[in-house]
Amino acid sequence: MILQESPEPGVRVLIIDDEESIRISLRNYLEDCGYTVYDAPDGAAGLTQWKTRQPDLVLVDLKMPETDGLPC
C-alpha cells in the first residue's frame, strides 16, 4: 500500500480492528505519513469513534467478535 506522503492537514483516519498489533502498526505508518489517526478495538467502539470524530477514512476489519466490519 502506498499513500500520499503529505496528506492535506487534518485528514483523519479511523482504524477498527480487534488485533492490537494491527492497530498499532497501521497507526504508526499512517502517523508517519502525516495523518491524524484514531482507533477502536471493536465495532461498537468504532461506531462511537466514527460519530464523535467524523473521520475522512475508516479502515475496518471484516471479521471481529460481536460486531464485525460488515454491519458497520
Stockholm file with secondary structure:
# STOCKHOLM 1.0

chainA/1-72         MILQESPEPGVRVLIIDDEESIRISLRNYLEDCGYTVYDAPDGAAGLTQWKTRQPDLVLVDLKMPETDGLPC
#=GR chainA/1-72 SS CCCCSSCCTTCEEEEECSCHHHHHHHHHHHHHTTCEEEEESSHHHHHHHHHHHCCSEEEECSCCSSSCTTTC
#=GC SS_cons        CCCCSSCCTTCEEEEECSCHHHHHHHHHHHHHTTCEEEEESSHHHHHHHHHHHCCSEEEECSCCSSSCTTTC
//
